[in-house]
Amino acid sequence: MNKTADAVVVGGGVIGCSVLYHLCAQNMNNVTLLEKDVLGSGSTGRSQTICRTHYSNVITSTMARDSLNIFKNFSEIVGGESGFVNTGYIVVVDKSDEEGLRKNLMMQQALGINTSQIDSDQLRDIAPMVCATRDELLAWEPDSGYADSYRVTTSYANRARDMGADIYLRSPVIGIEILNGAVKSVTTPDGTIETSTIIICCGPWSKQILNYAKVEAPLSTVRHQIATIARPVDKIPDHPIIGDIAQSFSLRPEGTSMTLIGFGEDEAQVDSYNQGVDLDSIPSVLSRLIHRMPDMEQSYFRGGWSGLFTITPDWHPILDEIPGIRGLYCAVGFSGHGFKLAPSIGELMSKLVMGDEISSVDIDQLRFTRFEQNDVLASSYHYNVLA
């Protein structure tokens, strides 16, 4: 293990690997990544990996727009493959969220995002397998889809290695030394690395790692379940992704015959949560699925898994240097949005660390102190995970 580094990234998920890659692309060559297990073994590997741009705020919509462009052109921009599949994305809301939908669409269209409200006739043309009631409103993003979390994460890591980065797996951080208000070193079971810069990107474990520097972060974890459904391919050979705000769940196709349904945000402990699916929830999930796609009545449950969302009080991430500790940065609290925003997050964090100007978004909106200052971001919807 190296004894020194210009910067140490903690966490080998998609966020950490994106940050590592972008630091190297900014010509910071002596960079190290520490991962306590293997790449993508935390929340990244349990993501639904939806890539959509429908958000309630300019900053997240901009990051999602820019990230989607990178996912779609990953081999040319980054190198390697993202596994992106273009399916389109439908948002469904009921009357209570009508104002929020219209406001969001106006904002997104002003940002150049290809999205529009559609009616029932247009829905039949776009996705004849999907049903909506008279009281529901719909939006359509034709350019959205999903990608492969393993391919994206390892491609970022491989490109960073090509540019000189060092990646140490099964190297958990067990200490951070702060001296005179500045980062001095980070310690693992294999040794100590002297560095002036540490970037914390370790998802559900970020709160614990920040505690080593005596930083109390406003982070908590919730368990998000994903059920795998075998669909009747003779009737539904494929379908778009659906963000079903009206019924508080999401779904996307997987391969040629499966559908993944994401649901539930229950409080969970990082190292002891149930990584499977609650079987008693499946009848309700299937009922909602059939309500949205009646031909799914012939579908059946195949299994599933659960992962963790690391959430902040406003369900938006923190991208900042920790106040009062020079050189300690965090990219944490993505609240279920980390994968789809990862390309932009990596670029923004690298610029923040390098002291470069950030002009694409107002990153101050994601500062660490916004919660105590009561200057938080809000969703236009009741379903927080849509942000």
Protein Blocks (a to p, Z undefined) as FASTA:
>chain_A
ZZbdfbdcedjbfklmmmmmmmmmnopabbcdddfbbghklmmlmcgkiacfbdfbfklm
mmmmmmmmmmmmmmmmnopcehiacebjaddddfklmmmmmmmmmmmmmnopacddddfk
lmmmmmmmbccdfkbccdddfkbccddfklmmmmmmmmmmmnopacdehiacfbdcdeeh
iafbdcdfkbccddfbdcdfehjmmmmmmmmnopacdddddddddddddddfklmmbccd
dddfknopadddehjlbccddehjddddfklccfbdcfklmmmmmmmmmmmmmmlmmgcc
fbdcdddddddfkopacddddehiahiacdehklopmmmmmmmmmmmmmmmmnopacfkb
cfklmgfklmmnopacddfbfblmlZZ
